[in-house]
Amino acid sequence: MPAAILSNGVTKFTNCVLVKGNDLVKEDLWISSVTGKILNGQDLLYGQRIAPDNIIDLGGRILSPGLIDVQLNGAYGFDFSVIPEEGTTTYGKGVVSVNKNLVQTGVTSYLPTLTSQKPEVYQKALPYLGPSGAPRNASSGSESLGAHVEGPFISPTKNGIHNTSVLQTPQNGLPDLATCYGPSNLTTSSPIKLLTLAPELPGALSSISSLNELGIMTSIGHSEATYEQAQLALFSGATMITHLFNAMNPLHHRNPGIFGLLGSPPSPSSPPKPYFGLIADGIHLHPTTIKIAWNAHPTGLILVTDAMRLAGMPDGVYEWTNGSRIVKKGALLTLEENGKIAGSSITLIECVNNFMNWTGATVPEALKAVTETPARMLGVESVKGNLKEGADADLVVLDLVGGEEAKNLAVDQVWKFGEMVFEKGGDRA
Ligand SMILES: [Zn+2]
């Protein structure tokens, strides 16, 4: 009886530690480049007597699910919120280029994010930003799980760097949203996966319910909401807070504000605590603030980059949208006209490293904030963010360097749909 079938597309990783929940487990992992999925190694070996085509000895390194960034405004010189003068064909090529570059940082899926813009920008951009879906092609790079639209239904007093001249109020609920984003972009097969809005605006709560019915998730952000208003948003179906602490009122002992949602629900009939994004770049938040949020609600914490197109570019002054300009000085990005923080230029694995070192989180706990937790928030945990049989074989090989003082994970390899798409020092891209 033949023990092996040739060219079956099966790869076995061995001599590695797998990220499983809050643990690192020494175990092999089997994947298929044919289905792009994680396989049941025991069944293949003993049940079907299939031997892998390819055995990869990881020399004790960590094998993690691919990272997920739910807030990325652009990178590598490309901004999702800017339609080039040449038109949408050039825009589409820009998206393809970001995807191919982004995957090399270990981010195998993400939500391309649009800031507050005029309606025409959403209507032109959104058709390019929806879920990548079929065909599942490893060489396409990082995969969109749908767009994140941040604004323009946000508070003019918590606009951050969003231009107030384009902000709107969802007075009439869903019809106003449809006029803004385009009716074809607000259906049950919408390219939008997540929508950040300010729940205290007139019409916002009914908008949240309507979006829920379409399968579009909502997140509270750029908002002056009180604790009570933020709670109403959860009752209406909001499930997340966008970049917690930034662009919202701080905790006040008599008015805990949006942050108060991380406290215990006041009664069993209350909605669950929301997920929350945090920018762990050392600029947006103090390390202790991050630790407090993590202690308050560890299973809701999602690390996001909020990175914009200047990530990886030299220092200087750059044109931004709506006539504004951004000053880049190292990792610090500020709006020239008022000095406000203007997104970040950090990578997601750097956020993970900061988070580990600032909070004392273990490697699997920190990785959970960029894998399992965002996958759960997005409702895609059966295929993303874990190493269970049947999940997509989107993987990152990580090397843990440094001692107790400063631990750092470095991305050594990235696999997408069962194929290697990046190797540090290698020529794959
Ligand atoms: Zn923002």
Boltz pocket constraint, residues with backbone or C-beta under 6 A from the ligand:
constraints:
  - pocket:
      binder: B
      contacts: [[A, 150], [A, 160], [A, 222], [A, 243], [A, 247]]
      max_distance: 6.0
